[in-house]
Amino acid sequence: MSPRAYEQQLRAESAAQTRRRILDAAYARLREAPAERVTVERVAQDARVSRATVYLVFGGRTGLFDAIGADLLQRSGFEEVMRAVDDPDPRAALERFFSATTQMYARNRDVLRSLFAMAQIDPTALGGAITRMEEGRSRGMQLLARRLADEGLVREGTHADQAADLLWLMSSFDSFDLLFTGRGRTPGQIADTLLATLRHSVLT
């Protein structure tokens, strides 16, 4: 490797490490002080970088939270959630989806609770990260409900849209958190409870 190429590699590695440190500092702030407004200044202080560095890497607070949302999905098991929905057997897809989703929520409960709360107060501050995640979940549940209906797995008299509404409700972070935090249930127990509710209400 030439000296120039080696220098470029070191710079790239340093930039990646700086980006990771900033994201980790933001995660830590969300966990430790979920009720406080997360500022670029405080994240920069915690990450031991300048405020200008945060703006250089992320373009500002909105870009930072957009990156947090994308990073959170990437490292929390969101790919498994997507693979689950794509299972050719819609009943298996439903079971795999709830198992993967509850595990994903559990791994990131504190950060997700903060992000969802912030999205209610100031949705523009998150760069649309939570909105996109929720829109994707809504579309996924509509498609899955339609597949279940097409396979005759939805109870007679239940419209696919009604099934989609219940799937959307049961797969929400709030449904998970009520059982996880309020009742102390494990992700596996929560998935079983939510699936049992669906089986008794809309599925054959």
Secondary structure, 3 states (H helix, E strand, C coil): CCHHHHHHHHHHHHHHHHHHHHHHHHHHHHHHCCCCCCCHHHHHHHHCCCHHHHHHHHCCHHHHHHHHHHHHHHHCCHHHHHHHHCCCCHHHHHHHHHHHHHHHHHHCHHHHHHHHHHHHHCHHHHCCHHHHHHHHHHHHHHHHHHHHHHCCCECCCCCHHHHHHHHHHHCCHHHHHHHHCCCCCCHHHHHHHHHHHHHHHCEC
